Amino acid sequence: MAKKEASAPKKEVKEKEAAAPKSLTKNQLITLLAEKSDLPKKKVAELLTILLETAYKEAKKANGFVFPGLGKLVISKRAARTIKNPQTQEPMKVPAKKVLKFRILKAAKDAVLGAAKK
């Protein structure tokens, strides 16, 4: 009987996952781009790989990498800070570090979410 109780929450999770729309996989994106551009899938895959490699390399530079019409990939510096351990309430030091951020362009945001009403 314990097994039936343990399996019930899993079914609920699966139902929620099934209801949520799935995002495109890399292969689905390549297929879609190949169909729309009349290029072979192999060429589209190569172009996508080149685009990603270029984005990673350029993001390391001071100005970051701009995906035209979409956004900008940039490295941001996060300052060192002190936080509290939630269990013990003792202060802990978090060191400074670099983080990768993607800043969405206003045009892309408006296209997806709709223009903000004033």
N, C-alpha and C positions, 0 to 999 in steps of 0.2 A: 504494500500500500504506500510505502514511503516513496517508491519509484514514481508512482502516478502523480503524487503531489509535487515532486521535483520536476517532472516533465511539463506540468501545466504552465509555469511561467515561460518556458522556452517557446511554447506554442504562441503565447501572447506576443512575444518579441518577434517571432517570425511573421505574424499577421501584420504588425506595425511596419516591419521592413518591407513586406510585399506592397503595402499601401503607399510607401514613399517612392517617388520616381527616382530612378537610378541615373547617375550621370554617365556621360559617354566614356567608354574605355578608349585607350590609345588606338586599338585596332578599329574600333567603330569610327573614331575621328578620322583616321587615315582613309577608311572606306568612303566616308562622307565627302571628304575633300577630293578624293580621286574621282568620284562620280560627278561632282560639281565642276571640276576643272578639266575633265577629260584627260587626265594624266594617269600613268600606271601607278598602282599602289606602291611599288618599290621606289619610284621617284618621289612620291609624296612622303614616304617614310624617311627617305634620305634628307629631304628638305626640312622635315620636322626635327630630325636629329641635329642638323646643322643649326637650325634656329635655337634649339635648346642649348647646345654647346656655346653658341655665341652669347646667348643671354647670361649663362653662368660666368663666362669669362668677363664680359663687360660689366656685370653687376659688381665685380670686385673693384672696379675703378671708382673714382670719387663721384662721378655723375650718375652712376647706375646704368640700367638698360631700360629703354622705353619700348614697349610693345605698342606701336602706333594704333590709336583708337581704342586701346584697352587699359593700359596703365604703365606703371614704372616699377621696376625691381631694384631696390636699393638696400644698402647695408646701413644699419642704424646702430649707434653706440648706446648701450644701456648703462647708466651710472651704477656704481656700487651703492648698496643700500642695506639697511638693517631691518629685519622682519622678526615677528614673534612666531615661535614654534607653536602651532595650534594645540598640541597636546600638553606641552610642559610650560608654555607661556614664557620660555626663556628667549632672550634676544639672540638672533643668528645673523651673521654677516653673509650677504650674497655678493660675490665679486662682480666687478664690471665685466661686461662682455659685449660682443657684437651679435646682432640679430638681423636676419634677413626679413625684409618687409616688402609687400606688394601694395602699392598705392593705386587705387582705381581712379581713372580719369572721370571727371564730372560727366562728360558725354556718354561714357559707358554706363555710369550709374543711372543717368536719366533714361537711357535706352532700355535698361532692364527693369528699373523700379518705377519709371514714369517721372516726369518732371515734377519737382516740388511745387505745391500750390502756395501762393503768397496771400 
